[in-house]
Each structure stands twice: as C-alpha cells, then as structure tokens.
Amino acid sequence: MQKTINCAAFRKMVLSGAKMLENNRAKVDALNVFPVPDGDTGTNMSLTLQSAVKELSSCTTNAFPDVCDCISKGALRGARGNSGVILSQIFRGICSVLRDGKPEVDTRTFAKALEAGTKVAYNAVSIPKEGTILTVVRMMSEFASKNAGKYRDFEAFLPAVIEEGDRALAKTPELLPVLKKAGVVDSGGVGLMTIMRGFQAALMGEEIISDVPTDAASQQNPDDVFGDNSDIINMDLGDIQFAYCTEFFVINLKKSTTLADIDKLRESLMGIGDSVICIGDLEMIKVHVHTNCPGVALTYALELGELDRPKIENMLEQNRALKAKIAAEKKDQGMLAICTGQGISDIFKDLFIDRVIEGGQTMNPSASDIATAVQKINADNVFVFPNNKNIILAAEQAKALVENRTIHVIPTKNVPQGFAAALAFDPEASAEENKTNMIHALDNVRAGSVTHAVRTTNVNGFSIKEGDIIGLDDKKILAKSNNIDETVLKLLDKLKDDSHEVITLYYGEGVAEEDAAALAEKVGEAFPSCDVDYHYGGQPVYYYLLSLE
C-alpha cells in the first residue's frame, strides 16, 4: 500500500506520462476537429512534455525543489500551441506545491497540487473555454480535493481521480458545440488523461501501453480522420477573423520590467487578436496570439525584453492547403452501413464500407444522424444500407438534409442483404450501375433471425409464451421452440429452397463461440447440400442472424 510518493517516484511518473503520451500522440492528433488546427494537439502536448523530460535529464538530484524547477522551466520552454502551453501551466501549478512541500507527498498534498495546476492553467488563458482540457483538469482537481481524505493510498486514489477525469472528458461534447457536431471528445483532454494513465503505470509498475482510450463516451468511429470532417470541407475562408498565428518568447527582460508589465502586455495583445496566452515570470515570457498584426505584437513585446524563437504562421494558407488536400482525396462513390454489433460492424469495414453508424431494431437512427454520417464521407455519391425496414424511410428523408452529396438508398431490410449489396460494389463502375447491381444482389439472399418472445401472444398461427425461442424472416414468425438450436434448424427448414448453396450464421451477444461452432456442425448435417459457416456478429437481442445464398 503506497501512502506517499517521494521525488524519485514523481520523476518516474513524469517520465512515464511523457512516454505514454508519445506512444499515443497520433491517436490524440486524430481527434483534432478545428478548421485550422494550431498544430496537432497530441504532437504539441508531447513535444511540450518532452522538453520537460530533456530538462529533467540534466537534474542530478532527487530533491523536489530541483526536479520541480526543471519540469516547470522545461515545459514552458518547449510549450507549443494552446494545448502545450496549458499543459505547461498545469505542471507549473503542480510543481509549485510539490517543490515547497515535504520529502514525501500524500494524497492530500497531491490534491492541492492538482488544484494549483488548475488555477494556474485557467489564469493563463485570456478567455477560458469549458469543454476543453481545462474542464478535465478542473473536475479531477475538485474530486481529488473533496476525496483525498477517503483515499489514504495512491493505489486507490489515483485510479479514482482518473475515473473522474474520464467522466469529465465524456462531458466535453456537451460543453463545446464544435466537439458535439464532429462527434468527438476534446483532444487536449484525451492528451491529459493519457499522461495521467502514465502516472498510474509508474506507480503501479504497469506496462506503458500504446492503446489508451480516445473516445470516452463519444460515438466517434476510431477510424475517422480529420480530413473527412464536413465542417472543414464547407468552411468559408472568411470565417477566420485573425489570419496569423504568432508565437515567441521574451527573454533577457529589462531590469525595469515588472510583473504588472506582463499583465499589460497580455491586455495589449487582447486588443489586436484572440487566443491570447501570455505567461511567465521575470526570467522568460511565453506569448501566443492570433492576430492580423503580428508586427504590432512583436513591437509590444520588445518593450519588455528581447525576442526569441518567433514563429508566424498564415492560418488562411493552412486552411487553403487543407481544403485542397481534402478535394484531392475526394472520391466518386462511398458507402454507409447501419447496424448493431461489433462483429457485424467489423465485417462491413472489411467490405470497404466507409462509415458504420449504430442502429437497428431497437435503436433507429434519425434522418439527421444518417445525413451527418453521409456528410462526413468524402465522396460525391454515397450508398446507404439501412439494413432494417424501419430505417429505410429515415434514410430516404436524409437526402433532403445533405449538401454536396447524392444519397442512394439501397433498401436493405437486414444485415445479410447489406453484406450482399456491399459485395456487389465495383469502384470502376458508375454510381447508377452500382445502384442497379446492388439492388439486384438483394434478390440472391434470404435472411432470418432468432430471438426470444417478450410476452405471451397468438400470432402467425403460433401460440407464443413469454421466453419461447422464435425464428423470423422480415415479415413474420416462422418457427418456435424452447431451444435455440432447435429453432434455428426449424427456421432454416422454412427459409431454404433449392437455389441456396451457402448458409451463414452470425452469432450474437452472449452466445459462446463454441456453441456457434457446434450449431454450425448440426446445420451442416441437416443440410448437407450447403456450405455452412459462422461468424461473430455481437448483435444484441438476436441470438443468431441467418443468411442463405
């Protein structure tokens, strides 16, 4: 039971956090959804922390004052972009508490350090926005301060703090509309949680992984990339009010410069732009501003000291280049499938479906949900496979909600028909040819499903009791029994005709693979003229989905 951490342990935590972030920075980068990213969030945060690590490597002692000073200065010197600067200030606040404390830090002191990190980070941003990394660190620090007394050892305390951070991360789309519109959580928040997991790995002696959670409660597809975001594709360049991202350090400050002068510099910068960050002390100041007058910003700073490492980027040109890249990558045709079950989703992806959104018998997506998903496919023509008769109409209605795309709804009533339609796609054929071939492909497959009755009733000539295992096609109940395997065999007997040569079973959530394998063997014995296969579908509610071709 680890009730305290010493400076050596804290050093390891920082090194581990930096390594964890470096291993996962591409995943964090992929979540960046803003029209002109001020650098990539994961990369900026990682380089910021790597600068602290580099500074830390020159520290020959394990005393909190020395280690904390190295971390603070290194992070500030290497801070890149808004996310990196905010991260440097979080560490600056944390280190301000730890450096002046005792040789051993308990949970209460660590909670105070997180609280200080939050305060310094909020103060560093001219207009703090909720739904960002700031929200995540604030909610973690509030939880830590309130509960530090309940957790006397770090092995319980730190995981609880991380769990609260994950909850905060899941809330970011509700607090920041651009995140909700793009369907992602805040990338800076993900970066911070990645570092926290590195802290935990160091304390628990766990392996540093390269697969940290990046979606929290988001519905974002992990295969989504920044380049598919329709908001960027359709963005008007005039929406960028301030064209130049300007960054620099002020060093060798004049003897007459005071802390009040730094505050005045911040106010002056806010008068000529936005996204202002002006932080530091009388040794060094870090400045970031979006402005149309970068020369004026530099002139203001020269009144305090010397300029170092100035960087000015034209965000209008960045945006043009990004839009040109998206346009170059745009294709003529894409595909969207609607389904439930991880296995089913994976099969659609293997069939080169561009996007998969969740929906089915128990959860029908709206026309708006479908339109939003279509808009994020970088193609002129998008084929939509509803895979459920209750979703077809919504898919048709989505046509009126989409701009710069043509939706072709293929009226697939079930997942096997969706697979058949996807297999009929030919990238060399025209959209009209593909649509015709896909619709014809639906005639070559017959589908069924097996589930349980939720109430007692009389329907389709059957006297059904609650809990009975029932087999259906797209229209009615065709079989029932009190046994899953028996119902599958009865249903197949009703569905199969002489033209069918292949039977495929997709087993659902809660069905063991060995049970599916045993059933497939029974089906092969019952229908020796057919090839029988089985795959994991993972769909809820339905024990099996059946396909006959």
URURHU-V403502 format. One record per residue. N is the residue number from 0. OMEGA is omega in whole degrees, -180 to 180 (none if undefined). Layout:
n:N omega:OMEGA
n:N omega:OMEGA
This chain:
n:0 omega:-175
n:1 omega:-177
n:2 omega:-180
n:3 omega:172
n:4 omega:177
n:5 omega:-175
n:6 omega:179
n:7 omega:179
n:8 omega:179
n:9 omega:176
n:10 omega:179
n:11 omega:179
n:12 omega:180
n:13 omega:179
n:14 omega:180
n:15 omega:177
n:16 omega:179
n:17 omega:179
n:18 omega:179
n:19 omega:179
n:20 omega:179
n:21 omega:180
n:22 omega:-173
n:23 omega:-173
n:24 omega:179
n:25 omega:178
n:26 omega:178
n:27 omega:178
n:28 omega:-175
n:29 omega:-179
n:30 omega:-176
n:31 omega:-172
n:32 omega:-174
n:33 omega:-172
n:34 omega:176
n:35 omega:-177
n:36 omega:177
n:37 omega:-170
n:38 omega:179
n:39 omega:-172
n:40 omega:-178
n:41 omega:179
n:42 omega:-180
n:43 omega:-179
n:44 omega:-179
n:45 omega:-180
n:46 omega:176
n:47 omega:-178
n:48 omega:177
n:49 omega:176
n:50 omega:176
n:51 omega:179
n:52 omega:179
n:53 omega:179
n:54 omega:-179
n:55 omega:-179
n:56 omega:179
n:57 omega:-180
n:58 omega:-174
n:59 omega:-180
n:60 omega:174
n:61 omega:176
n:62 omega:-176
n:63 omega:-179
n:64 omega:-178
n:65 omega:-179
n:66 omega:-178
n:67 omega:178
n:68 omega:179
n:69 omega:-179
n:70 omega:-179
n:71 omega:-178
n:72 omega:180
n:73 omega:180
n:74 omega:180
n:75 omega:-180
n:76 omega:-176
n:77 omega:-175
n:78 omega:-180
n:79 omega:178
n:80 omega:-180
n:81 omega:-176
n:82 omega:180
n:83 omega:179
n:84 omega:179
n:85 omega:178
n:86 omega:180
n:87 omega:-180
n:88 omega:173
n:89 omega:179
n:90 omega:178
n:91 omega:178
n:92 omega:178
n:93 omega:-177
n:94 omega:-180
n:95 omega:178
n:96 omega:-175
n:97 omega:-177
n:98 omega:-176
n:99 omega:-177
n:100 omega:-179
n:101 omega:179
n:102 omega:178
n:103 omega:-177
n:104 omega:177
n:105 omega:-176
n:106 omega:180
n:107 omega:180
n:108 omega:179
n:109 omega:177
n:110 omega:177
n:111 omega:179
n:112 omega:177
n:113 omega:179
n:114 omega:178
n:115 omega:177
n:116 omega:178
n:117 omega:-178
n:118 omega:-179
n:119 omega:-179
n:120 omega:178
n:121 omega:-179
n:122 omega:-177
n:123 omega:-175
n:124 omega:-176
n:125 omega:178
n:126 omega:-177
n:127 omega:178
n:128 omega:173
n:129 omega:-175
n:130 omega:-179
n:131 omega:176
n:132 omega:180
n:133 omega:178
n:134 omega:-177
n:135 omega:-179
n:136 omega:179
n:137 omega:-179
n:138 omega:176
n:139 omega:-178
n:140 omega:178
n:141 omega:178
n:142 omega:-178
n:143 omega:-179
n:144 omega:-177
n:145 omega:-171
n:146 omega:-178
n:147 omega:-180
n:148 omega:-179
n:149 omega:-178
n:150 omega:-176
n:151 omega:179
n:152 omega:-175
n:153 omega:-179
n:154 omega:175
n:155 omega:-174
n:156 omega:-174
n:157 omega:176
n:158 omega:179
n:159 omega:177
n:160 omega:179
n:161 omega:178
n:162 omega:177
n:163 omega:176
n:164 omega:177
n:165 omega:177
n:166 omega:178
n:167 omega:180
n:168 omega:-179
n:169 omega:-179
n:170 omega:-173
n:171 omega:178
n:172 omega:179
n:173 omega:-178
n:174 omega:-178
n:175 omega:-173
n:176 omega:-178
n:177 omega:177
n:178 omega:-179
n:179 omega:-179
n:180 omega:-179
n:181 omega:178
n:182 omega:180
n:183 omega:171
n:184 omega:-177
n:185 omega:-177
n:186 omega:177
n:187 omega:176
n:188 omega:177
n:189 omega:178
n:190 omega:180
n:191 omega:180
n:192 omega:175
n:193 omega:177
n:194 omega:179
n:195 omega:177
n:196 omega:173
n:197 omega:175
n:198 omega:-178
n:199 omega:179
n:200 omega:180
n:201 omega:-178
n:202 omega:-175
n:203 omega:-177
n:204 omega:-178
n:205 omega:180
n:206 omega:175
n:207 omega:-172
n:208 omega:178
n:209 omega:-178
n:210 omega:-180
n:211 omega:178
n:212 omega:179
n:213 omega:-177
n:214 omega:-178
n:215 omega:-178
n:216 omega:-178
n:217 omega:175
n:218 omega:-177
n:219 omega:174
n:220 omega:-178
n:221 omega:178
n:222 omega:-179
n:223 omega:177
n:224 omega:-178
n:225 omega:-175
n:226 omega:-179
n:227 omega:-172
n:228 omega:-175
n:229 omega:180
n:230 omega:180
n:231 omega:-178
n:232 omega:-175
n:233 omega:-173
n:234 omega:175
n:235 omega:-179
n:236 omega:180
n:237 omega:180
n:238 omega:179
n:239 omega:-174
n:240 omega:-179
n:241 omega:-165
n:242 omega:-169
n:243 omega:173
n:244 omega:-173
n:245 omega:-180
n:246 omega:175
n:247 omega:173
n:248 omega:168
n:249 omega:-177
n:250 omega:-180
n:251 omega:-176
n:252 omega:179
n:253 omega:-179
n:254 omega:-178
n:255 omega:-177
n:256 omega:179
n:257 omega:177
n:258 omega:177
n:259 omega:178
n:260 omega:177
n:261 omega:178
n:262 omega:179
n:263 omega:177
n:264 omega:179
n:265 omega:180
n:266 omega:179
n:267 omega:180
n:268 omega:179
n:269 omega:178
n:270 omega:-178
n:271 omega:-179
n:272 omega:177
n:273 omega:-176
n:274 omega:-175
n:275 omega:169
n:276 omega:-180
n:277 omega:-172
n:278 omega:176
n:279 omega:-179
n:280 omega:-176
n:281 omega:174
n:282 omega:-176
n:283 omega:178
n:284 omega:176
n:285 omega:-177
n:286 omega:174
n:287 omega:179
n:288 omega:169
n:289 omega:-173
n:290 omega:171
n:291 omega:-177
n:292 omega:-178
n:293 omega:180
n:294 omega:178
n:295 omega:179
n:296 omega:179
n:297 omega:-180
n:298 omega:177
n:299 omega:-176
n:300 omega:-179
n:301 omega:177
n:302 omega:-178
n:303 omega:-177
n:304 omega:-177
n:305 omega:178
n:306 omega:178
n:307 omega:177
n:308 omega:177
n:309 omega:179
n:310 omega:180
n:311 omega:-178
n:312 omega:179
n:313 omega:-176
n:314 omega:174
n:315 omega:180
n:316 omega:175
n:317 omega:-179
n:318 omega:178
n:319 omega:-180
n:320 omega:-180
n:321 omega:180
n:322 omega:178
n:323 omega:179
n:324 omega:179
n:325 omega:180
n:326 omega:180
n:327 omega:-178
n:328 omega:-178
n:329 omega:-179
n:330 omega:-176
n:331 omega:-173
n:332 omega:176
n:333 omega:-177
n:334 omega:177
n:335 omega:178
n:336 omega:177
n:337 omega:-177
n:338 omega:171
n:339 omega:179
n:340 omega:-177
n:341 omega:-180
n:342 omega:178
n:343 omega:179
n:344 omega:-179
n:345 omega:179
n:346 omega:178
n:347 omega:179
n:348 omega:177
n:349 omega:178
n:350 omega:174
n:351 omega:171
n:352 omega:-176
n:353 omega:-180
n:354 omega:175
n:355 omega:174
n:356 omega:-174
n:357 omega:178
n:358 omega:180
n:359 omega:-173
n:360 omega:-176
n:361 omega:-179
n:362 omega:-178
n:363 omega:178
n:364 omega:179
n:365 omega:175
n:366 omega:179
n:367 omega:178
n:368 omega:-178
n:369 omega:-180
n:370 omega:179
n:371 omega:179
n:372 omega:178
n:373 omega:-178
n:374 omega:-178
n:375 omega:174
n:376 omega:-174
n:377 omega:-178
n:378 omega:180
n:379 omega:-180
n:380 omega:-180
n:381 omega:176
n:382 omega:-179
n:383 omega:177
n:384 omega:-178
n:385 omega:177
n:386 omega:176
n:387 omega:-176
n:388 omega:-180
n:389 omega:-177
n:390 omega:-175
n:391 omega:-178
n:392 omega:178
n:393 omega:178
n:394 omega:177
n:395 omega:-180
n:396 omega:-180
n:397 omega:-179
n:398 omega:-177
n:399 omega:-175
n:400 omega:-173
n:401 omega:176
n:402 omega:175
n:403 omega:176
n:404 omega:170
n:405 omega:180
n:406 omega:173
n:407 omega:-180
n:408 omega:174
n:409 omega:-169
n:410 omega:178
n:411 omega:-177
n:412 omega:-179
n:413 omega:-177
n:414 omega:178
n:415 omega:176
n:416 omega:177
n:417 omega:177
n:418 omega:-179
n:419 omega:180
n:420 omega:180
n:421 omega:179
n:422 omega:-179
n:423 omega:-177
n:424 omega:177
n:425 omega:-177
n:426 omega:-180
n:427 omega:-178
n:428 omega:177
n:429 omega:180
n:430 omega:-179
n:431 omega:177
n:432 omega:179
n:433 omega:179
n:434 omega:179
n:435 omega:-178
n:436 omega:180
n:437 omega:-179
n:438 omega:177
n:439 omega:-178
n:440 omega:-179
n:441 omega:-179
n:442 omega:-175
n:443 omega:-178
n:444 omega:174
n:445 omega:-172
n:446 omega:175
n:447 omega:179
n:448 omega:-178
n:449 omega:180
n:450 omega:179
n:451 omega:179
n:452 omega:-179
n:453 omega:175
n:454 omega:179
n:455 omega:-177
n:456 omega:171
n:457 omega:-177
n:458 omega:178
n:459 omega:179
n:460 omega:179
n:461 omega:170
n:462 omega:-172
n:463 omega:174
n:464 omega:177
n:465 omega:-179
n:466 omega:177
n:467 omega:175
n:468 omega:-175
n:469 omega:178
n:470 omega:-174
n:471 omega:162
n:472 omega:-178
n:473 omega:-174
n:474 omega:-172
n:475 omega:176
n:476 omega:-179
n:477 omega:-177
n:478 omega:174
n:479 omega:172
n:480 omega:175
n:481 omega:-176
n:482 omega:-177
n:483 omega:-177
n:484 omega:-179
n:485 omega:179
n:486 omega:178
n:487 omega:-179
n:488 omega:178
n:489 omega:-179
n:490 omega:178
n:491 omega:179
n:492 omega:179
n:493 omega:-174
n:494 omega:-170
n:495 omega:169
n:496 omega:-173
n:497 omega:-178
n:498 omega:-175
n:499 omega:-179
n:500 omega:-176
n:501 omega:174
n:502 omega:180
n:503 omega:177
n:504 omega:174
n:505 omega:-174
n:506 omega:-169
n:507 omega:-180
n:508 omega:178
n:509 omega:177
n:510 omega:-179
n:511 omega:-179
n:512 omega:-179
n:513 omega:177
n:514 omega:178
n:515 omega:179
n:516 omega:179
n:517 omega:179
n:518 omega:179
n:519 omega:178
n:520 omega:177
n:521 omega:180
n:522 omega:178
n:523 omega:178
n:524 omega:-178
n:525 omega:-178
n:526 omega:-173
n:527 omega:180
n:528 omega:-177
n:529 omega:168
n:530 omega:-176
n:531 omega:179
n:532 omega:177
n:533 omega:-179
n:534 omega:175
n:535 omega:176
n:536 omega:179
n:537 omega:-179
n:538 omega:176
n:539 omega:172
n:540 omega:-175
n:541 omega:179
n:542 omega:-180
n:543 omega:163
n:544 omega:-175
n:545 omega:177
n:546 omega:177
n:547 omega:-179
n:548 omega:none
